[in-house]
Amino acid sequence: MNKKLFENFTLTGINVKQYGHLKRCKDLSDAGADATGIDKRRAKGQVAIFDEGIVRAIKAPVSQARMYMKSVTDPWSTSRNNDNGSRVSGNEYLLAPEKLVEYEERMTNYRMEWERLLENNLFSQWDLFRVEALTQLNGRFQEFFIPVEDLRKRFHWETWIKPLIDVANIGEDIRLKAPSEVIDRCVEGAKREQAQKIANVVGSMADNVMDEANAIVKRLDEYVHVEGDNRKNTLPYEKGWKKLEDLADKIDGWRQALDDEDLTDAADRIRDLMKDIKDLGGGDLSAARSALSGEDDTERKNVRDKLTDITKAAAPATDKFDTFMGN
């Protein structure tokens, strides 16, 4: 199973560095503390040396690139991540080869937009900002208006792609010149880290399946039928069902690489449930909400039972470290 993973996926990531526009100002914090009676040791003061709107505009394509990257990859990390993710810069993510061409094209477009905004909104206006600061910042902070050629060097965008290397044979690496007990510890550590990363990929997908299924169960449990009053209709909308179905699609994309029986079972159960939901709506997923409404709760109970079965199927996949360590 591990071999399939390394044959089918690559690693990617993004690093973006930008020149900070906020500068510490002790005089400002001291004056603020005096005016408000705050202890000066607790007060902090900052000055924006150029407009915040420019910063927001420049950061926009960076945020969009990170969001896109996270939408088409999975974290390759020793710590567990959900769909909301965590720190993106410097982290590694698994990318399927079939997505590589579009991925590179999209990431290149984001970088080009970032560079365009930098040139038009910042670099070409830098000398003007320096002059404006003489008035707007009372002639202070001129030392932060470095030459524009140096300013350019403070901005850096790197999107990288590299092979996913299996550490299975690291002990045979001729570059490892150390006593056998030291090499054994290095090999064991590398294998444990890799096993944890694989387990986290599987576990994160299982977490997401359980979260989405439980969220729908909660909406079913909170439903109260009131004739002629739809205000308490908490039943899931099409979007909620689609999120669950998308997770099944995602697991299908991983089947060849991971071949995890628990995730596969969960995905198959999601497919079966989605067929039932669509049938309830006469083939229209958006109409299923109305079909599930009403005083008769038979269909709601059937759906709830199947959602519970999905969470039970996915649960064992949340902790597969021993499996990937070969224990």
C-alpha positions in Angstrom: 0.0 0.0 0.0 2.8 2.4 0.9 4.5 1.7 -2.4 1.4 2.8 -4.3 1.3 6.1 -2.4 4.9 6.9 -3.4 4.3 5.9 -7.0 1.2 8.0 -7.4 1.8 11.3 -5.6 4.2 14.2 -5.4 4.9 16.8 -2.8 4.2 20.5 -3.2 4.2 23.7 -1.1 4.4 27.4 -1.1 6.6 30.0 0.5 5.9 33.7 0.3 7.9 36.4 2.0 6.8 40.1 2.1 8.2 43.3 3.5 6.4 44.3 6.7 4.5 47.6 6.5 3.9 47.9 10.3 6.7 49.3 12.3 7.1 49.6 16.1 6.8 53.1 17.6 7.6 53.4 21.3 6.7 57.0 21.4 3.2 56.2 20.2 2.7 53.4 22.7 4.0 55.6 25.6 1.7 58.5 24.6 -1.2 56.1 24.3 -0.4 54.7 27.7 -0.2 58.1 29.3 -3.5 59.2 27.7 -5.4 56.1 28.9 -3.7 55.3 32.1 -2.4 52.0 30.9 0.9 50.6 32.2 3.5 51.4 29.6 4.9 47.9 29.9 1.6 46.6 28.5 1.2 49.1 25.7 2.3 48.5 22.1 2.3 51.0 19.3 2.7 50.5 15.5 2.7 52.7 12.5 1.8 51.7 8.9 4.4 53.2 6.7 2.1 52.8 3.7 -1.6 52.3 3.2 -3.3 49.2 4.6 -5.4 48.9 1.4 -2.3 48.3 -0.6 -1.3 45.5 1.7 -4.7 43.8 1.5 -4.7 44.0 -2.3 -1.2 42.4 -2.5 -2.1 39.7 0.0 -5.2 38.7 -1.9 -3.6 36.5 -4.6 -1.4 34.9 -1.9 -4.5 33.9 0.1 -6.2 32.7 -3.1 -3.2 30.5 -4.0 -3.1 29.0 -0.6 -6.8 28.2 -0.5 -6.6 26.7 -4.0 -3.6 24.6 -3.0 -5.4 23.2 0.0 -8.5 22.4 -2.0 -6.6 20.1 -4.4 -4.0 18.5 -2.0 -3.8 16.8 1.4 -1.4 17.8 4.2 1.8 15.7 4.5 2.4 16.4 8.1 3.2 14.7 11.4 0.3 16.7 13.0 -3.3 16.1 12.1 -5.1 18.7 9.9 -8.8 19.1 9.0 -10.2 20.8 5.9 -9.6 24.2 7.6 -5.9 23.3 7.6 -3.4 25.3 9.6 -0.1 27.0 8.8 0.5 26.7 5.0 3.8 28.4 4.3 6.6 25.9 4.5 4.3 22.9 4.9 4.2 20.0 2.5 1.2 18.8 0.7 0.4 15.7 -1.4 -0.5 16.4 -5.0 -1.9 13.8 -7.5 -0.1 13.8 -10.8 -3.3 14.2 -12.8 -3.8 17.6 -11.2 -0.2 18.8 -11.8 -0.7 20.6 -15.1 -3.8 22.6 -13.9 -2.1 23.1 -10.5 1.0 24.7 -12.0 -1.0 26.9 -14.4 -3.3 28.2 -11.6 -0.4 28.8 -9.2 1.6 30.6 -11.9 -1.4 32.9 -12.6 -1.7 33.7 -8.9 2.0 34.5 -8.7 1.8 36.7 -11.8 -1.2 38.7 -10.4 0.8 39.1 -7.1 3.8 40.5 -9.1 1.5 42.8 -11.1 0.0 44.2 -7.9 3.4 44.7 -6.4 4.7 46.6 -9.4 1.6 48.8 -9.9 0.6 49.4 -6.3 3.9 49.4 -4.4 7.2 49.5 -6.4 6.2 52.2 -8.9 4.8 54.3 -6.0 7.5 53.8 -3.5 9.3 57.2 -4.0 5.9 58.9 -3.7 5.1 57.1 -0.4 8.5 58.2 0.9 7.7 61.8 0.1 4.1 61.5 1.6 5.6 60.1 4.8 7.4 63.4 5.4 4.0 64.9 6.1 1.8 62.0 7.1 4.4 60.5 9.4 5.8 63.8 10.6 9.1 63.2 8.8 9.8 60.0 10.8 10.4 56.4 9.8 12.3 57.4 6.6 14.9 54.7 7.4 12.3 52.1 6.5 11.9 53.5 3.0 14.8 51.5 1.6 15.9 51.8 -2.0 13.3 50.3 -4.3 15.8 47.7 -5.7 16.3 46.5 -2.1 12.6 46.5 -1.5 12.1 44.2 -4.5 14.4 41.7 -2.8 12.2 41.6 0.3 9.4 40.0 -1.7 9.7 36.3 -2.7 7.3 33.7 -4.0 8.2 30.1 -4.4 5.9 27.2 -5.3 7.8 24.0 -5.4 7.1 20.4 -6.5 9.3 17.5 -5.6 9.1 13.7 -5.6 7.6 11.8 -2.6 10.5 9.7 -1.3 9.9 6.4 0.5 12.2 6.0 3.6 11.8 2.2 3.6 15.4 1.6 2.4 17.0 4.5 4.2 19.1 2.1 6.2 20.9 1.0 3.1 21.9 4.6 2.2 25.7 4.5 1.8 25.8 8.1 3.0 24.9 7.0 6.5 28.3 6.5 8.1 27.7 5.9 11.8 27.6 3.0 14.3 24.8 0.5 13.6 22.8 1.5 16.8 22.8 5.2 15.6 21.7 4.2 12.1 19.0 2.0 13.6 17.6 4.9 15.6 17.7 7.2 12.6 15.9 4.6 10.4 13.3 4.0 13.1 12.7 7.7 13.6 12.3 8.3 9.8 9.9 5.3 9.5 7.8 6.5 12.4 7.6 10.0 11.0 6.6 8.7 7.6 4.0 6.3 9.1 2.6 9.2 11.1 2.2 11.3 8.0 0.4 8.6 6.1 -1.8 7.9 9.0 -2.6 11.6 9.3 -3.7 11.7 5.6 -6.1 8.8 6.2 -7.1 10.1 9.6 -7.9 13.6 8.3 -10.2 12.2 5.6 -11.9 10.0 8.2 -12.3 13.0 10.5 -13.9 15.0 7.8 -16.3 12.2 6.8 -17.4 11.9 10.5 -17.7 15.7 10.9 -19.9 16.1 7.9 -22.1 13.0 8.7 -22.5 14.1 12.3 -23.4 17.7 11.2 -26.3 16.3 9.1 -27.4 14.0 12.0 -27.5 17.0 14.2 -29.8 18.9 11.7 -32.0 15.8 11.5 -32.3 15.6 15.3 -33.1 19.3 15.7 -35.9 19.1 13.1 -39.4 20.0 14.5 -42.4 19.8 12.2 -44.8 22.6 12.6 -47.7 22.6 10.0 -47.6 25.8 7.9 -44.4 27.1 9.6 -41.1 26.3 8.0 -38.9 28.5 10.3 -37.8 25.5 12.4 -36.9 23.4 9.4 -33.3 22.5 10.2 -33.0 19.7 7.6 -29.8 19.9 5.5 -29.8 21.8 2.2 -28.3 20.5 -1.0 -24.9 22.1 -0.1 -24.6 19.8 3.0 -25.3 16.7 1.0 -22.9 17.8 -1.7 -20.0 18.2 0.8 -20.5 14.6 2.0 -20.6 13.4 -1.6 -17.5 15.3 -2.4 -15.6 13.5 0.4 -16.6 10.2 -1.2 -15.1 11.5 -4.5 -12.0 12.4 -2.7 -11.6 9.0 -1.1 -12.1 7.4 -4.6 -9.2 9.4 -5.8 -7.0 8.0 -3.0 -8.1 4.3 -3.3 -5.3 3.3 -5.6 -2.6 4.9 -3.4 -3.9 4.0 0.0 -6.4 1.2 -0.5 -7.8 1.7 3.1 -10.7 -0.7 3.7 -12.4 1.5 6.3 -12.3 4.6 4.1 -13.4 2.6 1.1 -16.4 1.2 3.1 -17.3 4.7 4.3 -17.2 6.0 0.7 -19.4 3.1 -0.6 -21.9 3.8 2.2 -21.9 7.5 1.3 -22.7 6.6 -2.4 -25.5 4.3 -1.3 -27.0 7.1 0.9 -26.6 9.7 -1.8 -28.6 7.5 -4.2 -31.4 7.2 -1.6 -31.4 11.0 -1.0 -31.5 11.8 -4.8 -34.3 9.2 -5.2 -36.3 10.9 -2.4 -36.0 14.2 -4.4 -37.0 12.5 -7.7 -33.5 12.8 -8.9 -33.2 16.4 -7.7 -30.9 16.7 -4.6 -32.3 20.1 -3.7 -35.8 18.6 -3.5 -34.8 16.0 -0.9 -35.2 18.6 1.9 -38.9 18.8 1.2 -39.2 15.1 0.9 -37.6 14.6 4.3 -40.0 17.2 5.9 -43.3 16.4 7.5 -44.8 14.7 10.5 -43.8 11.2 9.4 -40.2 10.6 10.5 -39.7 7.2 8.8 -37.4 8.5 6.1 -35.5 10.7 8.5 -34.8 7.8 10.8 -33.6 5.7 7.8 -31.3 8.4 6.7 -30.0 9.0 10.3 -29.2 5.2 10.6 -27.2 5.3 7.4 -25.3 8.3 8.5 -24.5 6.6 11.8 -23.2 3.6 9.8 -21.0 5.9 7.8 -19.4 7.4 10.9 -18.9 3.9 12.4 -17.2 2.7 9.1 -14.9 5.7 9.0 -14.0 5.7 12.8 -11.2 3.0 12.6 -9.4 5.0 9.9 -8.8 7.9 12.4 -5.9 6.0 14.0 -3.9 3.9 11.6 -0.4 4.6 12.8 0.3 1.0 13.9 -1.0 -0.2 10.5 1.5 1.9 8.6 4.3 1.0 10.9 3.6 -2.6 10.1 2.6 -3.5 13.7 
